[in-house]
Amino acid sequence: MTLPAPNLDDRRFQDLVDDAKRLVQQRCPAWTDHNVSDPGVTLIETVASMVDQLLYRLNRVPERHYLRFLDLIGVRLLPPTSAEADVTFWLSAPQPATVTVPTGTLVATPRTEREEAVTFTVVADAPIPPCALARVSTATDGASGTDRTADLEARRPFECFEAEPRPGNVLLVGLDRAVPRCAVVLRLGCSIEGHGVDPRRPPVVWEAWDGDAWQACELEHDGTGGFNQPGDVILHVPGSHAEALMAGERGGWLRCRVVEAEPGQPPYRTSPRIERLEAHIIGATTDARHAVLTTEEVLGTSTGLAGQRFALRRRPVARGGDPPVLQVAGEGGWQDWSRVDDFGASGPGDRHFVLDEVAGEVVLGPMTREPDGRVRHHGAVPPPGAVLRLDRYLSGGGRRGNVARGTLTQLKSSIPYVARVENRRPAVRGVDAEDVEGAKVRGPLALRAGNRAVTAEDYEHLAVAAAPDIARVRCLPAGDGTDPGAVRIAVVPTVTVRPRDLNFDELVPPPSLLQAVAEHLDERRVIGARLIVEPPYFQGVTVVARLRARGRVSRVQLSEDALDALYAHLHPVVGGPDGTGWPFGRAVHAGDVYAVLQRVPGLDLVEDVRLFPADPVSGRRGEASSRIDLPPHALPFSYRHQVRAEEPE
């Protein structure tokens, strides 16, 4: 039995004629005579007959030739993307000198009987410096601060807020230096009194000054219960923390600010009293990637010929991190060569190279012969005998690196005074390498776009090529349409957690992803087009449903299954009617929710369904409705669905 030949284009003569007539109706509405006697229709049929013959010849091309055509037009398999994770290194005790976690440190998940360990590599040094308390001050809205350093040194208790604390009261803590991305421990001695607040949810927030504004700190632990007892407060300081002159002292500043109490959250009735306050560093956070870092790998020596290829020891090369630099040994030392996508614009003196990530090869510029017989070099050629090396590159990557939070706990490199390591958030952006079938689909799109963004489909295709870890992308006119040159690119990153565990923060693409897409499209946009690359607008949706279970069906299990179905359906990436992501701008109807719930096993009847628009940031919920409309650039986000299952009648 012979192998079936691929059908590259299944359109026939009549299909081509019908497509052309539909375009005529859209673009030339004045042309109404579509009979075969019309000269224009005769011309359409003539062209369709020629195209039909061309498609017939194209479908006779075997698979190998088709792949070769893709190679000739520059379609390359997309390499894997390495997952990224923020890992925190914790010291065994505060140290008097800086402890540095070096680049190349390995951390991994525990190895089990069924799965190998997933290893991550630290790609940026993490200094853990010592620090001390420099100054303490209290302040209210619109008022200058009161210095409390002398009271602290004399061990005189002082009130950190007003007698009746109000939103805006702050406690300022000045450190002797800025400590970006460090874990700061504030050891507090507080009066053991009740102050009206719930110790588990005090109405305060911790912030750090970055030189321009106050940025939120992540609260790891509050052993004081909102300043109600002695204990430690552990804060993760953002990476933008900077030194500033404040309250007469220059250093790194933190503050605790009183905020409005949420519904059900009691406020402060009296101000807490502080008797003692100390500060030190206990850890730091840095970037790690699911890849192996290789530095200064010697590739070989040059033969002095054009088009040389040098194989890397590890492959494939993962995307992410700083771009690799080729270094060539010369008389004055190592010379840096820049990486380019292709040699189309490279001249004889340009020190350029191309990195084939999937094959794991460094390619130098070729030599071509012009029609007049002259020889042209596309890129410089290293002299014979010159040693070549690649400064650094990451190899590996893939979806396997998207590990859950708290799983990177194994420190594979010994570092003095470091006791443990963990990732406080899940690893994200890990994508497998593209397969041949994906390249076949992408090939015609690349040929049509010509590496230029003109139509909305071109922008979307090129955005995915710039960042394969994009889950969804949508191109729309920006604003209200008054600016015809404004183009909005809505980007949704890849998410790997199950729909019910999805947090709103995981849908916000990192700045590096947005920058990569913007830079890639900026080089290929039409002159005059203004790009806006940003995440879409997410409309929170809360579903409140009342169900009736069948006989002998657990109400608890029915409620859990119904919640799973709701979170999966109203999901921006894997939701929607066909499970490929909720369509941009599609309204959320109660009828769709009824249909989803009716498919839940064990359900007898859907008694009631109500939709509530919600703000996923503030948690505020609007009025009940049977339909929630979405703007063209918006997607729904499931926010705290509520399902109650009742016994059968």
N, C-alpha and C positions, 0 to 999 in steps of 0.2 A: 504494500500500500504506500503510495507516494505521500509525502508530507503536504498538507494543505498550504496553498500560497496565500500570503496575507493580502487582504483587500484594503489597499491604502486609501482609496476614495470610492465610495459606492454610488456616487451620483451618476445619473445617466442623462441622455439628451433632453428628455422632457423635464427632468428635475432642474437642469440648468436653465431651460427656457422659463420655467415657472419662477425660479429665483430672480431672474432678470426682470420679469414683468412686475413682480412685487416691488423691486427696487424702483422701477419706473413710476409706480403708483405713489411711492413715498417721496421721491425727489422731483418728479415732473408730473404733478397732478393735472396739468393742462393737457397732457397726452392721454386721451381717452379711447382712441381707436386701437384696440389690441387684436384685431382680426388678422388672419394670415395674409390678407391682401395688402396690409399696410407695409410700406417699404421699411419702416423701422423694425417691425416684427420680423421681416425677412432678414434684415441684418442681424438681429438677435439670434435667429435660428442658424444663420451661417456660422456665427462665432461659436454657438453652442455645439454645432457639429464638429468644429475643429477641436474644441476643448474636450469633447467626448472621446475623440480619437487619441488625444494626448493622455487622458486618464486611462484609457485602455492600455497604452504603451507603459504607463507608469505602473499599473497593476501587474504587468509582466515582469517587473524588476524583482529579483529575489531579495530575501531578507538581508543578506550580506551586503548587497549593493545599497540598499536603503540606509543601513547603518553607516556605510562609507560616505553616502551623501551627507548625512548628519555631521560626520567628521569634517567634511570639506567646508560646510557653512559655519563651522566653529562651535558646534554644540558639544559641550563636554559634560561628563557626568559630574553632578554636584557632589562635593566631598561631605563626609559626616561633620556634624557640628558638636563640639564638646560641651557637655553640660557644665553649668556654672553654679557654684555654691559659695556662700560666705561661711567660713569656718572660724570658730573662736577658740583660741588657745588660752587655757587657764593656768596660772602659776600656782605652785604649791604654797607659796607665801609671798608677800610683798618683798621686792628685792631693792637694794640700795643703788644698783646700777642698771642700765638698760639691758634687757634681754631681747635679742632679735631672733625671730623665726625666719630663717633664710628662704629665699626662692629655691624651689626644688624639693622642699619638704613633702613627704608622702603621708597621706592619711587615707584610711580605707574603712569600709564596712566590715563587720565581723564575718569571718568565713564560716559557712555551715556545711552540713553533709550534702546538701542539695545544690548549693550555689557557691561559686567562687566569690572572693572578695572584690568589691568595686573600688578601684584605687583612684584617688584624686591627687593632683600635684599643685602645690602652692606656687602661684605665678607672680607674687609681689611680696617683698619683705614686709614683715610685721614687727616693728619695734614696740616693745613694751617698756616704756620709760618709768622711772620713779616720779612721784609727784607728792606734794604736800599742800595743806590748806594755807592760803595766804591771807584771806580776808573774808569776813562774813558781814552781811548788811541786810536790813529789812527795808521795804518800801511799799507804798500804796500807789494807786493810780494817780498820775499827775503830780506826785510829790517826790522830793529828793530822798534818797535813802538815808537810813540811820545806821552808822557804823556800830557793829556789835562785836568787833574783834577784841576790844579791851574787856568787855564783859565775859567773853569766852575764855580769855587768858586768866582772868581773875576768878573763874568758875562761878560767876554770878548768873543765875538763870535769867533768861529774857524771853519775851513773847515774840514768836516769829511772825505773827500777823497782828492785825488790830484786835482790840478787846472783843469786838464782834466781827469776825472775819467776813469780808465781802469779796466777791469776784474781782480779781485784779491785784489783791494783796500778794506780795512775793517775798520769798526768802532767797537772797543772792549769796551764792557760794563761789568764792574766787580761788582758783588753783594757781600754783606758781608757774604753770605752763599750760599750753594747749595740748590736749590729749585726743586727737582725732582717732576714731575707730577703736578706742580703748574701753575696757570695762572698769568703771570707777566705783569704788566702795566708799560710801559715806557712813561712818560709824557715829551714831547719834545716841546721846543720853537724853531722854525725854521724861517729863513728869508722868507718872503712872496715874492718869486721871481720864475719865470719860469726857469727851468734848462734843458729843452729839453725833459724830459721824459713824458710819459702818466701817470698822477697821479693814474689811475686805474690799471696800469700794470708796475710799476717801475722795472727795471732789477736788483733786489737785492733779496737775500735770508737771512733769519735769522737762526742762528745755535747756538747750545749749546755744551760746551766741557764736555765729559764724562770721562775724565782721559786718554783716549787713542786716541780719534779722535773727530772731530766735527760732531755732529748729527743734522739733520734738526729739526727745531721747526715748529709747526703748527701756522700759522698766523690767528688769530681770527678776528682782525680788525686793519686797518691802517688809522687812522684819519689824518695823515700828508700828504698823497698822495705822498709817496716817498721823505719825508723831504722837501716838498714844502710849508707847512703851519704848524702853531702850532696845536698840537693834541696828541692823545694817540695811542700807538702801543700796542696791547694786544697779547701776545705770550703764547702758551701752550708748556711748557718745557718738553722734554722727560724724562722718568723715570730713565734713566742712568746718568742724570746730577750729576756731582761730583765736589768737591772742588779741586782746583789746584793752583799752584804758577805760576803766569803769569804777566808780566809787573811790577814786583816788588811787587805784592799784591796777597795774598792768599784768595781765595773766589770762588764763582760760576760765571763762565764767559759765556757771550753771545757775539755774534758778528753779524754784518750786513755786508754781502759781496756782492760786485758788481759782476755780472755775465754777460756773453755774451747775448746781446739782441737777441731775437728771431725775425724771419721775421715779419715785420710789427710792431715791438716794438721799439720805438725810444730810443736811449741810452742817458746817461747824457752828456751834452755839457760842463757844469761847475759844480763845486762841491757845494752841499748844505752847508749852514752855520748853525751851531747849537749855540743857545744862552742860552738854559736852558735844563736840563735833570734831571728827578727824576725817582725813581723806587719804586714800592710797589707790594704786592701780593693781588689779588682780588678773588682768587678761587683755587680749586684743583680738580684733577680727581682721581677716584678710581674705583675698580672693583665691579660690582654688578651682581647677578644671579637671574634668574627667579625661585626662590624657597624660601621656608621658612626655616630659620636657627633655629635649636633647639640645645641648649647647656646644657650639664650636666643633661641629662634626666635619672632619676633613673628607672632601668628596673625591679628591684625586688631583692629577696634574693636567694642565692644558696641552693639547697637541698643536695649538696654533691654527686650527681649522674652524670654519664657521659651522653652526648647527650642532655643536657638541651637546651630549646628554650625560648627566651624572646621576646615578641612582642613589637614593637615600637608604640608610640601614633600616629605618622604620617607615611603614606605610599602612594605611593612608595618612596624609597630613590633615589634621583637623583644623577647621576654621575657628577663629577666635584669638584674642591676644594681639600683641604687637606684630606687624608684618615682618617676616624673616628678611634678613639682609645677607646677600652673598658677598663674601670678602675674598679678594684676590691678592696674593702676595706680590708686592712690587718693590722697587728700589727704596721708596720712602716708607715702607711698612705696608700694612693692610689697606687696600682700597675698597670702599663700599660700592656695591652695585645695587641698583634699585629694581624692585619687582614691578612688572607691568602685566596687563592682561594679554596683550599680543604685541607683535613687533611691527604693526602697521605704520606707526608714526616714529619708529626708531631710525636714527641715522647711523652712519659708520662710526661716529665717536661717542655714541650714547652707551653708557654702561648699564645695560638692561638685561634682565633675565626673566623667564617665565617658569613658574612652579606648577607642575602638574600634580595636584594634590592626590588624586585617586591612584595614579601610577607611582607616585613618590619619586619624581624625577625633576631635576633642574635642567632647563633647556636654555641654551644660548642662541643668539640671533643667527638666522640663516643667511645664505648668500643667494641672490637671484640674478638672472641675466636679462637685461632690458632688451626691447625690440631692436635697438640700434647696435646690439652686440656688447654694450658696456656691462660690467659686473658691479652690482650694488650690494653692500653689506647692510643688513637691517640689525644694527647693534654692533657694539665693539667686540673684538675677539681677544681674549687674554693671550699674552705671548707664550711661545712654547716653553714648557717646563714650569710655568707658574702654578703654584699650589692654590686650590680653591677650597673654601670651607663655608658652611652655613652657620650664622651666628647662633640661631636658636629656632626651634620649631616644635609644635605640639603634634603628637601622633596618637590616633585612637579616636575616641568619641562615640556617639551613638545614643539611642534612646535608653540603653541600659544604665546610663549615668544619671538618669532622673530619679535619684533616690529620695526617700522620704526624710522629713526633718528628724534630727536626733539619731541618725544611723551612721554618720561618719564619726566613729568613736575610737578607732584604732590608730594610734600614732606609730608609723613605721620608721620614722627617723628619730633618733634620740636627741633631745634638746635639753640642756641643763635647766633645772628649775621649772620646767613645764610638766604639769601633772596630768592634764587630760585635754581632750579636744572634742568639739561637737559642732554640728551645723544646726543653727536655730531655725532655719527655714529649709524647705525642700529644694533640691537642686533642679534647675530648669534649663531649657533651651537645648537639650540634647536631642539630636535628630540623626537618624541613620543616613548612610550614603544613598544617593539616588541609584535606582536600578535602570536597566536598559529600557524597560517598558515606560518608565517615567520620561526618559530622554526622547522616546518616540513621540510621546504626546507633546512634549515641549518643543520639538524640532519645528513643526509647521508654524507654531506661534512665533518662534524666533525668526524664521524666514519672513513672516509677514511684517513683524515689527521692524526688522532691519536694524536692531540695536538702537532704535529711536522711539521716544515716547510721544505719540501723537494722539491716539485714541485712549479711552478709558481702559480698554483691555490691555493696551501696550503698557500703561503705567502699572497695572496690576501684575502683569507677567514679569516685568523688569524688577518690581519690588520683591517678588518671591525669589528671583535669581540672586538679588543682592543679599538676602537673609533667608536661607531655607528654613529656619526655625520659626517663620511666620505661619501661624495657623490659618488666618484669613486676612484678606486685604480687600479694600473697596475704594474705588476712585470716584469722587463726586465733585461737583462745582462747590467752591468755598463760598461761605456767606449766603446772601440772599440772591445771588445771581447778577448783581449789578457790576461786578468786576469779572469780565469774561476771561481774563487771563489767570484767575486764581483757581488752583487745583488742590483739593483736599484728598490726602491719602490716609484712610483710616486703617490702622494696623492692629491686629489682635495676635498676641504671642501664643506660642504653643503651651498648653497646660496638660499636665500628666496625671493630676489627682482625679479621683472619681468625682462625678458631678456634685454629689452631696457635700464633699469636703472642700469645694472650691471657695477660696477667699477672694474678696474684691481686689486686694492688692496684687494677686497673681495675674489679673487681667491687664494690669498697667505695664506696657512694654518698657524695658530699661532704656535709659538715655542712649546707651551705646547702639542698641538696635535701631532706634529712630534716626540716629546720626548716620549709621551705615546706609539705611534706605535713602535718606535725604541726599547724601553725597553721590550715591550711585545714580539716582534719578536726575540730579542737577546736571550731570555731565551729558545726559541723553534727552533732556526736555527740549521742547520747542522754544526758540528765542522769544522772550516776552512772557512765558508762563511763570507764574509765581507758585511755588510749592509750599504746602503746609502738611507736614507729616506728623500725625498725632494719633492717640488712641480714639476709638469711637466713643460716642456718648452712651453710657450704660444706664438704662432706666430700670430701677429696682421694681420688682413685681412680687407681691405677697399673695399667695392663694390660700384662702380659708375655705375648707371643704368639710362637709358632713356626709359620712358614708354609712351604709348599712351592710353588715357582713352576712354571708350565708351561714346556714346552720353548721355547727362544729368547726367554724373557722375562727382562729384566734384574732381578736380585735387588735391586739398589739402588733401582730405580724402584718395584718392588713394595713394598719396605719403606716408601718415602716415601708412596706412595698409601695404604697401610694406616694409617700414622700420621695422615695427613690425615683419613681416614674415622673413626678413633677419636676424634680431637680434636673433629670436627664432631658426632659422635653424643653423646658425654658432655659436652655444652655446656649451660650453664644458660639460654642465651638462644635459640640456634638449633638445639639438639640435640633428643633425644627421638625417639620413634617417628614422629611426624608432622612433625618439623623446625621446630616452633614453640616449642621450649624444653622442657627436661626437666621432667616433671610433679613438683610438689612432693611429697616423701615417697615417691616411687616407688623401690623397691629396684633396684640394679644387678645384673643376672644375667649369668652367663657365657654363657648361651644367647643373649641379645641381642647380645653381642659376637661370637659365632660367626656370627650372621646378618649382622651388618654387614661382617665380614671376607669372608664368602663372596661379597659383591657387588663386591669389589675386582677390577678388570680384571687379567688375567694370573695369577690365583690358581688353583692346582690343588687344594690341600688345606690345611685348618687343622689342624696337628698337635697344638697344645696352646694353651690359654688359661688364664691365672691372673689373679685379681683381688687387689690388695693395697690395703687402706685406708692412706691416707697423710695426714700433716699438711702442708698447703701452706706453712705458716710455718716450721716447724722442719725439715721434710724427713724426719722419722722415718716409717718404713714398718712396718705391722703384718704379721700372718701371712697367708699365701695363703688364699684362699677362693673358692668358686664363687658367692657371693651377698654383697652388702654392703647391709645395711638402712639406711634413712635415716629420721630423724624427720620428722614432718609438715611442719616448717618448713625442711627442708634440701634442698639441691640438690647435685649432684656437680660436682667440678672436676677436670679432667684434669691429672694431675701426672706428667710425665716417663714417658710410655709407652715401652715397649721392644719392638721387633719385630725378629725375625731371620728372614730368608728363606733357604731352602736350595735347592740345585739339585734338579731333578727326578730321580726314581729311574731 
